[in-house]
């Protein structure tokens, strides 16, 4: 990955929560870091393949590895502008701990 391709700012958010007055869980989101990223919409072919597997992957987001978000997983989400994208998968791109690819769906819960 060429660092010059990281042209977008995204915020990585971790879920937290508490219970409301009637005991229902209320999810809150904590900003972990705002980082430079390469945000790429998936192609029509990729979307068709994902739909066959009952998955709705819409974006691939590549970021540099960081110790602050080394525990990132599918419970987290990405805020991209005014959009929220739940993370469906996390992949160490080069197996060297330099680049992380987040496979996301658009249309997650808003703040």
DRENGU-861428 format. One line per 5 residues: number of its first residue (from 0); for each residue x negated, z, y of C-alpha. Coordinates in nm, 2 decimals. Each point is the difference from the previous one (the first is absolute). Example, Ala and Ser with C-alpha at 12.3 -4.5 7.8 and 13.67 -1.06 7.14 Angstrom:
<atoms>
0 = -1.23/0.78/-0.45  -0.14/-0.07/0.34
</atoms>
This chain:
<atoms>
0 = 0.00/0.00/0.00  -0.13/-0.10/0.34  0.04/0.29/0.25  0.11/-0.26/0.26  0.32/-0.05/-0.19
5 = 0.11/0.35/0.07  0.22/-0.10/0.30  0.30/0.23/-0.03  0.04/0.37/0.07  0.20/0.20/-0.26
10 = 0.07/0.37/-0.05  -0.03/0.16/-0.34  0.27/0.26/-0.05  0.02/0.27/-0.26  0.33/0.16/-0.10
15 = 0.07/0.37/0.04  0.32/0.19/-0.01  0.21/0.30/0.03  0.35/0.12/-0.09  0.29/-0.01/0.25
20 = 0.26/0.27/0.04  0.19/-0.10/-0.31  -0.31/-0.04/-0.22  -0.04/-0.38/0.01  -0.34/-0.14/0.02
25 = -0.09/-0.16/0.34  -0.30/-0.24/0.00  -0.22/0.00/0.30  -0.30/-0.23/0.05  -0.34/0.10/0.13
30 = -0.23/-0.26/0.15  -0.33/0.02/-0.19  -0.20/-0.27/0.18  0.05/-0.31/0.21  -0.24/-0.27/-0.12
35 = -0.08/-0.37/0.03  0.15/-0.21/-0.28  0.06/-0.35/-0.12  0.38/-0.03/-0.05  0.09/-0.30/-0.21
40 = 0.36/-0.10/-0.10  0.02/-0.10/-0.37  0.07/-0.36/-0.08  0.33/-0.13/-0.12  -0.16/-0.05/-0.35
45 = -0.12/0.36/-0.01  0.35/0.12/0.11  0.17/-0.20/-0.27  -0.23/0.15/-0.27  0.05/0.35/0.14
50 = 0.38/-0.05/0.00  -0.01/-0.09/-0.37  -0.17/0.33/-0.06  0.27/0.18/0.21  -0.26/0.07/0.28
55 = 0.04/-0.10/0.36  -0.36/-0.02/0.13  -0.01/-0.15/0.34  -0.34/0.08/0.15  -0.36/0.07/-0.10
60 = -0.19/0.22/0.24  -0.38/0.03/-0.02  -0.18/0.29/0.16  -0.35/0.15/-0.01  -0.04/0.30/-0.23
65 = 0.01/0.34/0.18  -0.04/0.35/-0.14  0.31/0.11/0.20  0.22/-0.22/-0.20  -0.18/-0.01/-0.33
70 = 0.30/0.16/-0.17  0.24/-0.27/0.12  0.26/-0.09/-0.26  0.35/-0.14/-0.04  0.16/0.29/0.17
75 = -0.15/-0.10/0.34  0.11/-0.27/0.24  -0.15/-0.22/0.26  0.14/-0.03/0.36  -0.06/-0.35/0.14
80 = 0.13/-0.03/0.35  0.36/0.11/-0.03  0.02/-0.07/-0.37  -0.05/0.24/-0.29  -0.13/-0.13/-0.33
85 = 0.00/0.23/-0.31  -0.31/-0.04/-0.21  0.07/-0.14/-0.35  -0.36/-0.01/-0.12  -0.36/0.08/0.11
90 = -0.30/-0.19/-0.12  -0.37/0.05/0.06  -0.09/-0.37/0.07  -0.36/-0.01/-0.07  -0.03/0.31/-0.23
95 = -0.27/0.11/0.25  0.22/0.23/0.21  -0.02/-0.22/0.31  0.34/-0.18/0.01  0.34/0.11/-0.10
100 = 0.30/-0.23/-0.05  0.34/0.14/0.05  0.29/-0.19/-0.16  0.31/0.07/0.21  0.37/-0.08/0.04
105 = 0.16/-0.05/0.34  0.31/0.18/0.09  -0.07/0.36/-0.07  0.16/0.30/0.17  -0.04/0.02/0.37
110 = -0.12/0.31/0.18
</atoms>
